[in-house]
Amino acid sequence: MATKKKSPAKPIKKGAKAPAKSDRWKSKKSKKKPRKLGGWWIIINIFSFGLIIGTGLVIYFGPTPDRTPPPVPVTPTREVTIYFGSTDGETLRGVERTVDEGILSNEIAGAVELLLQGPGSGNRKIERTVPAGTRLLGVRVTGSTAVVNLSRELV
């Protein structure tokens, strides 16, 4: 059997250190191989790009919210006749007004408030029947009787 002879070691120059075993490996590892982009990376980028574009299209072309304001609830009203004195002082004249419909005492209070406000400046044939400054203090309904409490200006 033939034995192989080892090649003689290279002579080391004066003043130079012999390369350590680890230094030889570092030089080989420092050379990085170019990394190839895999198929998954491309698929993930295409998916992300599509997601961004799709979201933008949905926001831009998507359904718009209904911008009409909600309907204002209409409170039912009731027509009442408020009587004021005539300018000759001998008769009463009725004027049609509206009050909010609901609890009877609130309807009565609304009608009395309209009486206290007076006929307004539109009709010159009627005048105020209650002195100016009179205030409504309260209304109480018991059975078929309504008690209206007014301030002292009425006296």
Secondary structure, 3 states (H helix, E strand, C coil): CCCCCCCCCCCCCCCCCCCCHHHHHHHHHCCCCCCCCCHHHHHHHHHHHHHHHHHHHHHHHCCCCCCCCCCCCCCCEEEEEEEEEECCCCCEEEEEEEEECCCHHHHHHHHHHHHHHCCCCCCCCEECCCCCCCCEEEEEEECCEEEEEECHHHC
